[in-house]
Amino acid sequence: MAPARGCFLRIVAISVAFACLVTLDLRPPPRVGTLRVPQPKSGFFAWFRTRRASRLRDEALRLTEQDASDEDLDRAYDLLSEAIGIYRHKLGSDHLEVAETLAQMTRLLCYQGQFGDALECIGQTMAIYDSLSKTKEGYIAHMGMILINMMDFLLEERGRVLEAEIILNRFLDLDRSRLMLEAPEDAPRWFDAAANTLRGMGRTLESLELHDCAISIVSKRTGNESWQFGVCIQNKARALADLNKNSEAFQLYEQALAILTNSLGADHIEVGTTLSNMAYLLADQGEMESAIQYMERAIAILRAYGDPMELARYLGDGGMWLELMGRVTEALGKYEEVVKILESDIGYPKGMPGAIGGRIQIARVHRRMGNTEYAKSVHSEACELASELRAGLGNHEDLVLAYAEIAFDLAEQGRHGKPLKMYINR
């Protein structure tokens, strides 16, 4: 009887241990920005039943990581569809795993250009998160993160403004007080991203409320002298400038400049950005002399620390302002530096679209200085380079702008017929 009793006790012990394991979810809750989002208790059995779905998701992700072919994308879609089916059958239609797989499929559909299906898919994803958020914290923040990432992807990588606006409107419908509570570190960035997108869509007045939300959070978390606060008020200043509230905008720029200089140093790239924003605001008001002074300070910072393409843009705009003031020799120096940056410092091949525009500006200035023959030679060189690039680049946006520069230059010389033909051909 003793051996039988010992065997019985071992069976009981194993059963108790297994029952505990069934109710134990060993997976850590997923991170959302700086949050740990609560996860529905699935237990060992659920993990065991759905491990195939997890492998399918991993394989779909691998297929779409880089340079995926159409066959890879189709295969990934099939894998995700199967994974969603498994999760729904084993865990229920409103489970977190279903929502996360739907979010993964939404991005895949965007890659495939199936934007209508992608919007339907993101709608199903948000419905699950909305259901989960009614009983637990954390899911509103997860919704915000997914929507902002999807909005940025649609705009920056696909140029789909209409679909991005639909996603943006979904974000605007979220409970902002809960977003601020659940994601205090990430929410300011999300609010600013949404506000900047609203500005780009012409909904600038709406963007001010979001900028104020970001400023409120950052002020409480880091104080009014932190660089984060300086960046937030600078973003609001841009919106005010778009609304022609120039005095209010300039005051905020001045406040941001002081904060960023004190917290980051006078040579930091954010300080250069603020100076350039102030320069553009002054130029829009016709205060060219002051605008040039601020822009020169920004250019000095960018020469040491900034992006060469941004430096070329600042130099080109500064040259244009100098040209408008009649300081053509100084303008010429700026334009020549633009061409040098685009062709040499960045390593672009001779005649990249931006460098073509720079040559046209150089030709224009030389013509105003009386160097007519040299202006003609530079203009001809720009036209030849544009023709060479047209075969390779097609209707590339920057090349279209370069042709516009050539057309304007021809019109300035009184040769109006040719510019019209150029616009029609482009």
Kinemage of the C-alpha trace (Angstrom):
@kinemage 1
@onewidth
@group {chain A} dominant
@subgroup {mainchain}
@vectorlist {calphas} color= white
{ca met a 1} P 0.000 0.000 0.000
{ca ala a 2} L 2.895 2.359 0.732
{ca pro a 3} L 4.169 2.415 -2.886
{ca ala a 4} L 0.633 2.997 -4.154
{ca arg a 5} L 0.152 5.831 -1.649
{ca gly a 6} L 3.459 7.432 -2.705
{ca cys a 7} L 2.493 7.208 -6.373
{ca phe a 8} L -0.871 8.802 -5.604
{ca leu a 9} L 0.801 11.708 -3.772
{ca arg a 10} L 3.178 12.286 -6.689
{ca ile a 11} L 0.231 12.397 -9.088
{ca val a 12} L -1.547 14.929 -6.852
{ca ala a 13} L 1.597 17.097 -6.612
{ca ile a 14} L 2.086 17.077 -10.381
{ca ser a 15} L -1.585 17.943 -10.928
{ca val a 16} L -1.407 20.895 -8.538
{ca ala a 17} L 1.789 22.184 -10.173
{ca phe a 18} L 0.271 21.842 -13.619
{ca ala a 19} L -2.888 23.672 -12.524
{ca cys a 20} L -0.750 26.547 -11.251
{ca leu a 21} L 1.137 26.623 -14.524
{ca val a 22} L -2.109 26.779 -16.477
{ca thr a 23} L -3.077 30.021 -14.743
{ca leu a 24} L 0.397 31.542 -14.989
{ca asp a 25} L 1.203 33.825 -17.909
{ca leu a 26} L 4.989 33.796 -18.217
{ca arg a 27} L 5.148 36.376 -20.991
{ca pro a 28} L 6.044 39.944 -19.966
{ca pro a 29} L 3.431 42.540 -20.918
{ca pro a 30} L 4.357 44.372 -24.144
{ca arg a 31} L 5.839 47.844 -23.926
{ca val a 32} L 4.074 50.914 -25.306
{ca gly a 33} L 6.588 53.722 -25.382
{ca thr a 34} L 7.517 53.924 -21.701
{ca leu a 35} L 4.443 51.992 -20.504
{ca arg a 36} L 3.847 48.345 -19.761
{ca val a 37} L 0.450 47.532 -21.179
{ca pro a 38} L -1.649 44.981 -19.252
{ca gln a 39} L -2.209 41.756 -21.126
{ca pro a 40} L -5.229 39.451 -20.845
{ca lys a 41} L -4.428 36.348 -18.834
{ca ser a 42} L -4.100 33.553 -21.354
{ca gly a 43} L -2.237 30.901 -19.401
{ca phe a 44} L -0.089 28.009 -20.529
{ca phe a 45} L -2.792 26.260 -22.538
{ca ala a 46} L -3.457 29.399 -24.595
{ca trp a 47} L 0.260 29.830 -25.237
{ca phe a 48} L 0.556 26.162 -26.224
{ca arg a 49} L -2.433 26.376 -28.574
{ca thr a 50} L -1.294 29.607 -30.244
{ca arg a 51} L 2.460 29.090 -30.564
{ca arg a 52} L 1.972 28.276 -34.257
{ca ala a 53} L 0.304 31.675 -34.734
{ca ser a 54} L 3.300 33.364 -33.087
{ca arg a 55} L 5.657 31.583 -35.475
{ca leu a 56} L 3.509 32.665 -38.421
{ca arg a 57} L 3.736 36.310 -37.303
{ca asp a 58} L 7.515 36.088 -36.927
{ca glu a 59} L 7.858 34.579 -40.395
{ca ala a 60} L 5.612 37.292 -41.895
{ca leu a 61} L 7.780 39.958 -40.254
{ca arg a 62} L 10.928 38.352 -41.663
{ca leu a 63} L 9.455 38.310 -45.176
{ca thr a 64} L 8.685 42.050 -45.066
{ca glu a 65} L 11.836 43.344 -43.357
{ca gln a 66} L 13.645 44.709 -46.446
{ca asp a 67} L 13.489 44.545 -50.249
{ca ala a 68} L 10.475 42.253 -50.137
{ca ser a 69} L 9.171 40.977 -53.468
{ca asp a 70} L 5.484 40.876 -54.368
{ca glu a 71} L 5.550 37.126 -53.730
{ca asp a 72} L 7.007 37.722 -50.249
{ca leu a 73} L 4.293 40.261 -49.439
{ca asp a 74} L 1.542 37.923 -50.644
{ca arg a 75} L 3.017 35.090 -48.589
{ca ala a 76} L 3.226 37.353 -45.518
{ca tyr a 77} L -0.444 38.296 -45.982
{ca asp a 78} L -1.449 34.624 -46.043
{ca leu a 79} L 0.609 33.911 -42.911
{ca leu a 80} L -0.946 36.802 -40.988
{ca ser a 81} L -4.448 35.807 -42.094
{ca glu a 82} L -3.856 32.299 -40.753
{ca ala a 83} L -2.433 33.694 -37.493
{ca ile a 84} L -5.482 35.930 -36.985
{ca gly a 85} L -7.756 32.941 -37.559
{ca ile a 86} L -5.911 30.885 -34.938
{ca tyr a 87} L -5.961 33.690 -32.369
{ca arg a 88} L -9.659 34.360 -32.881
{ca his a 89} L -10.534 30.679 -32.586
{ca lys a 90} L -8.358 29.957 -29.549
{ca leu a 91} L -8.392 33.255 -27.640
{ca gly a 92} L -11.484 35.120 -28.805
{ca ser a 93} L -12.071 37.948 -31.262
{ca asp a 94} L -11.291 40.737 -28.772
{ca his a 95} L -7.941 39.423 -27.551
{ca leu a 96} L -4.813 41.598 -27.558
{ca glu a 97} L -2.983 39.136 -29.835
{ca val a 98} L -5.682 39.610 -32.484
{ca ala a 99} L -5.305 43.399 -32.304
{ca glu a 100} L -1.503 43.267 -32.574
{ca thr a 101} L -1.656 40.931 -35.576
{ca leu a 102} L -4.248 43.166 -37.254
{ca ala a 103} L -1.932 46.145 -36.716
{ca gln a 104} L 0.889 44.189 -38.371
{ca met a 105} L -1.398 43.365 -41.299
{ca thr a 106} L -2.430 47.034 -41.638
{ca arg a 107} L 1.162 48.036 -42.295
{ca leu a 108} L 1.570 45.182 -44.780
{ca leu a 109} L -1.536 46.285 -46.686
{ca cys a 110} L -0.101 49.803 -46.914
{ca tyr a 111} L 3.106 48.377 -48.372
{ca gln a 112} L 0.987 46.599 -50.975
{ca gly a 113} L -0.896 49.802 -51.788
{ca gln a 114} L -4.229 48.390 -50.590
{ca phe a 115} L -5.122 51.465 -48.578
{ca gly a 116} L -8.867 50.844 -48.405
{ca asp a 117} L -8.323 47.406 -46.869
{ca ala a 118} L -5.698 48.913 -44.551
{ca leu a 119} L -8.190 51.441 -43.190
{ca glu a 120} L -10.747 48.694 -42.576
{ca cys a 121} L -8.072 46.644 -40.807
{ca ile a 122} L -6.961 49.516 -38.562
{ca gly a 123} L -10.630 50.081 -37.728
{ca gln a 124} L -10.914 46.493 -36.451
{ca thr a 125} L -7.682 46.961 -34.485
{ca met a 126} L -8.918 50.116 -32.785
{ca ala a 127} L -12.268 48.482 -31.948
{ca ile a 128} L -10.464 45.764 -29.974
{ca tyr a 129} L -8.238 48.248 -28.143
{ca asp a 130} L -11.275 50.395 -27.397
{ca ser a 131} L -13.036 47.392 -25.883
{ca leu a 132} L -9.995 46.496 -23.775
{ca ser a 133} L -9.512 50.106 -22.636
{ca lys a 134} L -12.929 50.157 -20.973
{ca thr a 135} L -11.731 47.771 -18.257
{ca lys a 136} L -7.960 48.304 -18.091
{ca glu a 137} L -5.504 51.181 -18.364
{ca gly a 138} L -2.762 51.315 -20.970
{ca tyr a 139} L -4.711 50.529 -24.107
{ca ile a 140} L -5.535 54.156 -24.949
{ca ala a 141} L -1.792 54.821 -25.046
{ca his a 142} L -1.294 51.782 -27.268
{ca met a 143} L -3.965 53.088 -29.643
{ca gly a 144} L -2.269 56.488 -29.764
{ca met a 145} L 1.107 54.977 -30.573
{ca ile a 146} L -0.244 52.797 -33.398
{ca leu a 147} L -2.260 55.625 -34.966
{ca ile a 148} L 0.603 58.155 -34.921
{ca asn a 149} L 3.071 55.622 -36.334
{ca met a 150} L 0.593 54.703 -39.072
{ca met a 151} L -0.082 58.375 -39.867
{ca asp a 152} L 3.656 59.081 -40.203
{ca phe a 153} L 4.138 55.999 -42.385
{ca leu a 154} L 1.303 56.939 -44.744
{ca leu a 155} L 2.593 60.501 -45.121
{ca glu a 156} L 6.358 60.041 -45.229
{ca glu a 157} L 6.723 56.706 -47.017
{ca arg a 158} L 3.577 56.571 -49.135
{ca gly a 159} L 2.486 60.197 -49.551
{ca arg a 160} L -1.132 59.214 -48.876
{ca val a 161} L -2.602 62.409 -47.447
{ca leu a 162} L -6.273 61.361 -47.530
{ca glu a 163} L -5.714 58.095 -45.651
{ca ala a 164} L -3.325 59.813 -43.216
{ca glu a 165} L -6.033 62.370 -42.419
{ca ile a 166} L -8.511 59.580 -41.657
{ca ile a 167} L -5.991 58.032 -39.242
{ca leu a 168} L -5.283 61.466 -37.755
{ca asn a 169} L -8.991 62.028 -37.103
{ca arg a 170} L -9.128 58.708 -35.252
{ca phe a 171} L -6.259 59.911 -33.063
{ca leu a 172} L -8.049 63.201 -32.384
{ca asp a 173} L -11.086 61.236 -31.147
{ca leu a 174} L -9.059 59.549 -28.379
{ca asp a 175} L -9.452 60.655 -24.764
{ca arg a 176} L -6.593 63.160 -24.423
{ca ser a 177} L -6.683 63.236 -20.640
{ca arg a 178} L -6.123 59.474 -20.558
{ca leu a 179} L -3.379 59.733 -23.168
{ca met a 180} L -1.624 62.337 -21.023
{ca leu a 181} L -2.027 60.107 -17.950
{ca glu a 182} L -1.016 56.792 -19.526
{ca ala a 183} L 1.862 58.042 -21.708
{ca pro a 184} L 3.349 61.165 -20.070
{ca glu a 185} L 6.686 60.782 -21.884
{ca asp a 186} L 5.356 59.917 -25.341
{ca ala a 187} L 2.123 61.939 -25.498
{ca pro a 188} L 3.844 65.334 -26.091
{ca arg a 189} L 5.602 63.924 -29.153
{ca trp a 190} L 2.348 62.432 -30.433
{ca phe a 191} L 0.454 65.688 -29.907
{ca asp a 192} L 3.145 67.696 -31.707
{ca ala a 193} L 3.245 65.195 -34.604
{ca ala a 194} L -0.534 65.378 -34.966
{ca ala a 195} L -0.462 69.189 -34.711
{ca asn a 196} L 2.233 69.490 -37.387
{ca thr a 197} L 0.206 67.224 -39.673
{ca leu a 198} L -2.884 69.364 -39.099
{ca arg a 199} L -0.857 72.436 -40.099
{ca gly a 200} L 0.288 70.707 -43.262
{ca met a 201} L -3.343 69.978 -44.104
{ca gly a 202} L -4.380 73.593 -43.566
{ca arg a 203} L -6.090 72.899 -40.226
{ca thr a 204} L -3.738 75.179 -38.313
{ca leu a 205} L -6.293 76.552 -35.864
{ca glu a 206} L -7.044 73.024 -34.627
{ca ser a 207} L -3.336 72.371 -34.136
{ca leu a 208} L -3.006 75.043 -31.429
{ca glu a 209} L -4.998 72.972 -28.921
{ca leu a 210} L -2.690 69.983 -29.443
{ca his a 211} L 0.407 72.155 -29.068
{ca asp a 212} L -1.043 73.441 -25.781
{ca cys a 213} L -1.564 69.837 -24.601
{ca ala a 214} L 2.083 69.028 -25.334
{ca ile a 215} L 3.273 72.211 -23.594
{ca ser a 216} L 1.142 71.434 -20.522
{ca ile a 217} L 2.566 67.922 -20.124
{ca val a 218} L 6.189 68.965 -20.651
{ca ser a 219} L 5.839 71.918 -18.297
{ca lys a 220} L 4.674 69.615 -15.493
{ca arg a 221} L 7.260 66.912 -16.182
{ca thr a 222} L 10.453 68.853 -16.945
{ca gly a 223} L 9.720 72.482 -16.042
{ca asn a 224} L 9.647 75.658 -18.133
{ca glu a 225} L 13.418 75.917 -18.555
{ca ser a 226} L 14.047 72.514 -20.151
{ca trp a 227} L 15.009 72.073 -23.792
{ca gln a 228} L 11.879 69.928 -24.268
{ca phe a 229} L 9.740 72.890 -23.231
{ca gly a 230} L 11.681 75.128 -25.637
{ca val a 231} L 11.009 72.755 -28.543
{ca cys a 232} L 7.296 72.592 -27.680
{ca ile a 233} L 6.779 76.358 -27.611
{ca gln a 234} L 8.764 76.684 -30.845
{ca asn a 235} L 6.350 74.254 -32.514
{ca lys a 236} L 3.438 76.393 -31.335
{ca ala a 237} L 5.194 79.509 -32.663
{ca arg a 238} L 5.241 77.944 -36.142
{ca ala a 239} L 1.483 77.463 -35.978
{ca leu a 240} L 0.954 81.067 -34.853
{ca ala a 241} L 3.138 82.276 -37.728
{ca asp a 242} L 0.992 80.285 -40.176
{ca leu a 243} L -2.032 82.141 -38.766
{ca asn a 244} L -0.247 85.484 -39.316
{ca lys a 245} L -0.067 86.089 -35.573
{ca asn a 246} L 3.473 87.280 -36.128
{ca ser a 247} L 3.968 89.235 -32.921
{ca glu a 248} L 2.897 86.318 -30.710
{ca ala a 249} L 4.979 83.910 -32.786
{ca phe a 250} L 8.126 86.025 -32.556
{ca gln a 251} L 7.755 86.359 -28.779
{ca leu a 252} L 7.546 82.577 -28.445
{ca tyr a 253} L 10.566 82.170 -30.742
{ca glu a 254} L 12.530 84.566 -28.531
{ca gln a 255} L 11.510 82.602 -25.435
{ca ala a 256} L 12.437 79.306 -27.108
{ca leu a 257} L 15.786 80.728 -28.245
{ca ala a 258} L 16.691 81.788 -24.700
{ca ile a 259} L 15.676 78.421 -23.214
{ca leu a 260} L 17.455 76.332 -25.861
{ca thr a 261} L 20.612 78.455 -25.674
{ca asn a 262} L 20.760 78.111 -21.880
{ca ser a 263} L 19.963 74.393 -21.805
{ca leu a 264} L 21.767 73.111 -24.921
{ca gly a 265} L 24.404 75.740 -25.685
{ca ala a 266} L 24.640 78.535 -28.245
{ca asp a 267} L 25.973 76.241 -30.997
{ca his a 268} L 23.360 73.491 -30.759
{ca ile a 269} L 21.468 72.579 -33.916
{ca glu a 270} L 18.100 73.301 -32.227
{ca val a 271} L 19.309 76.862 -31.618
{ca gly a 272} L 20.135 77.115 -35.331
{ca thr a 273} L 16.654 75.892 -36.225
{ca thr a 274} L 15.078 78.536 -33.991
{ca leu a 275} L 17.221 81.283 -35.513
{ca ser a 276} L 16.229 80.231 -39.032
{ca asn a 277} L 12.535 80.185 -38.070
{ca met a 278} L 12.884 83.737 -36.750
{ca ala a 279} L 14.641 84.736 -39.980
{ca tyr a 280} L 11.833 83.377 -42.153
{ca leu a 281} L 9.210 85.125 -40.029
{ca leu a 282} L 11.031 88.453 -40.365
{ca ala a 283} L 11.480 87.976 -44.120
{ca asp a 284} L 7.748 87.341 -44.519
{ca gln a 285} L 7.172 90.738 -42.882
{ca gly a 286} L 9.635 92.419 -45.250
{ca glu a 287} L 12.315 92.974 -42.574
{ca met a 288} L 15.106 91.649 -44.808
{ca glu a 289} L 18.052 93.179 -42.957
{ca ser a 290} L 17.056 91.588 -39.642
{ca ala a 291} L 16.151 88.335 -41.397
{ca ile a 292} L 19.629 88.107 -42.928
{ca gln a 293} L 21.270 88.703 -39.540
{ca tyr a 294} L 19.357 85.838 -37.930
{ca met a 295} L 19.962 83.595 -40.935
{ca glu a 296} L 23.722 84.263 -40.838
{ca arg a 297} L 23.777 83.071 -37.219
{ca ala a 298} L 21.855 79.933 -38.212
{ca ile a 299} L 24.200 79.307 -41.147
{ca ala a 300} L 27.241 79.564 -38.860
{ca ile a 301} L 25.822 76.826 -36.613
{ca leu a 302} L 24.885 74.582 -39.529
{ca arg a 303} L 28.317 74.934 -41.107
{ca ala a 304} L 29.797 73.360 -37.980
{ca tyr a 305} L 27.173 70.832 -36.946
{ca gly a 306} L 24.236 70.682 -39.318
{ca asp a 307} L 22.902 68.754 -42.275
{ca pro a 308} L 24.531 69.892 -45.562
{ca met a 309} L 21.203 69.838 -47.404
{ca glu a 310} L 19.624 72.087 -44.780
{ca leu a 311} L 22.665 74.373 -44.969
{ca ala a 312} L 22.259 74.595 -48.747
{ca arg a 313} L 18.618 75.610 -48.292
{ca tyr a 314} L 19.515 78.319 -45.779
{ca leu a 315} L 22.267 79.654 -48.055
{ca gly a 316} L 19.944 79.715 -51.059
{ca asp a 317} L 17.236 81.599 -49.184
{ca gly a 318} L 19.768 83.988 -47.665
{ca gly a 319} L 21.145 84.643 -51.142
{ca met a 320} L 17.663 85.394 -52.434
{ca trp a 321} L 17.101 87.957 -49.663
{ca leu a 322} L 20.454 89.598 -50.392
{ca glu a 323} L 19.553 89.714 -54.076
{ca leu a 324} L 16.240 91.416 -53.286
{ca met a 325} L 18.156 94.042 -51.309
{ca gly a 326} L 20.468 94.672 -54.264
{ca arg a 327} L 23.515 93.076 -52.596
{ca val a 328} L 24.172 90.917 -55.631
{ca thr a 329} L 27.856 90.196 -54.972
{ca glu a 330} L 27.066 88.725 -51.544
{ca ala a 331} L 24.140 86.807 -53.045
{ca leu a 332} L 26.441 85.346 -55.697
{ca gly a 333} L 28.755 84.008 -52.991
{ca lys a 334} L 25.832 82.269 -51.302
{ca tyr a 335} L 24.625 80.683 -54.543
{ca glu a 336} L 28.101 79.456 -55.457
{ca glu a 337} L 28.409 77.832 -52.028
{ca val a 338} L 25.065 76.089 -52.600
{ca val a 339} L 26.386 74.526 -55.813
{ca lys a 340} L 29.633 73.505 -54.082
{ca ile a 341} L 27.765 71.808 -51.237
{ca leu a 342} L 25.445 69.901 -53.555
{ca glu a 343} L 28.198 68.743 -55.915
{ca ser a 344} L 31.254 68.350 -53.696
{ca asp a 345} L 30.554 68.294 -49.973
{ca ile a 346} L 27.612 65.894 -50.227
{ca gly a 347} L 29.137 63.957 -53.098
{ca tyr a 348} L 26.188 64.264 -55.478
{ca pro a 349} L 27.022 63.897 -59.167
{ca lys a 350} L 27.406 67.117 -61.085
{ca gly a 351} L 24.050 68.501 -62.111
{ca met a 352} L 21.767 67.162 -59.405
{ca pro a 353} L 18.446 69.062 -59.531
{ca gly a 354} L 19.314 71.325 -56.606
{ca ala a 355} L 22.626 72.279 -58.190
{ca ile a 356} L 20.814 73.157 -61.425
{ca gly a 357} L 18.661 75.636 -59.529
{ca gly a 358} L 21.799 77.038 -57.912
{ca arg a 359} L 23.374 77.615 -61.340
{ca ile a 360} L 20.276 79.425 -62.563
{ca gln a 361} L 20.484 81.740 -59.559
{ca ile a 362} L 24.178 82.352 -60.288
{ca ala a 363} L 23.371 83.173 -63.915
{ca arg a 364} L 20.649 85.590 -62.819
{ca val a 365} L 22.991 87.451 -60.472
{ca his a 366} L 25.781 87.682 -63.073
{ca arg a 367} L 23.310 89.099 -65.568
{ca arg a 368} L 22.308 91.787 -63.057
{ca met a 369} L 25.976 92.556 -62.499
{ca gly a 370} L 26.394 93.103 -66.244
{ca asn a 371} L 28.312 89.869 -66.912
{ca thr a 372} L 25.913 88.891 -69.690
{ca glu a 373} L 28.129 86.443 -71.576
{ca tyr a 374} L 29.127 84.552 -68.452
{ca ala a 375} L 25.467 84.430 -67.377
{ca lys a 376} L 24.583 82.880 -70.741
{ca ser a 377} L 27.241 80.195 -70.377
{ca val a 378} L 26.097 79.251 -66.867
{ca his a 379} L 22.463 79.211 -67.991
{ca ser a 380} L 23.323 76.972 -70.952
{ca glu a 381} L 25.260 74.608 -68.686
{ca ala a 382} L 22.248 74.310 -66.378
{ca cys a 383} L 19.947 73.529 -69.313
{ca glu a 384} L 22.314 70.851 -70.636
{ca leu a 385} L 22.595 69.208 -67.223
{ca ala a 386} L 18.813 69.232 -66.832
{ca ser a 387} L 18.409 67.528 -70.220
{ca glu a 388} L 20.920 64.843 -69.238
{ca leu a 389} L 19.134 64.169 -65.973
{ca arg a 390} L 15.660 64.082 -67.464
{ca ala a 391} L 16.199 60.685 -69.063
{ca gly a 392} L 17.312 59.157 -65.780
{ca leu a 393} L 15.019 60.884 -63.293
{ca gly a 394} L 11.848 61.284 -65.337
{ca asn a 395} L 9.337 63.554 -63.612
{ca his a 396} L 11.281 63.667 -60.358
{ca glu a 397} L 9.896 66.437 -58.140
{ca asp a 398} L 13.257 68.183 -57.749
{ca leu a 399} L 13.878 68.096 -61.505
{ca val a 400} L 10.480 69.686 -62.121
{ca leu a 401} L 11.501 72.481 -59.747
{ca ala a 402} L 14.786 72.866 -61.621
{ca tyr a 403} L 12.895 73.247 -64.905
{ca ala a 404} L 10.694 75.837 -63.233
{ca glu a 405} L 13.835 77.787 -62.271
{ca ile a 406} L 15.015 77.663 -65.882
{ca ala a 407} L 11.599 78.772 -67.130
{ca phe a 408} L 11.469 81.735 -64.748
{ca asp a 409} L 14.963 82.738 -65.778
{ca leu a 410} L 13.997 82.645 -69.454
{ca ala a 411} L 10.881 84.690 -68.728
{ca glu a 412} L 13.018 87.272 -66.937
{ca gln a 413} L 15.032 87.601 -70.142
{ca gly a 414} L 11.848 88.244 -72.109
{ca arg a 415} L 11.815 84.774 -73.721
{ca his a 416} L 8.232 83.910 -72.771
{ca gly a 417} L 7.382 81.301 -75.389
{ca lys a 418} L 9.977 78.767 -74.348
{ca pro a 419} L 9.028 78.707 -70.642
{ca leu a 420} L 5.414 77.962 -71.571
{ca lys a 421} L 6.531 75.007 -73.711
{ca met a 422} L 8.709 73.770 -70.846
{ca tyr a 423} L 5.777 73.754 -68.416
{ca ile a 424} L 3.584 71.931 -70.938
{ca asn a 425} L 6.307 69.325 -71.596
{ca arg a 426} L 6.873 68.709 -67.906
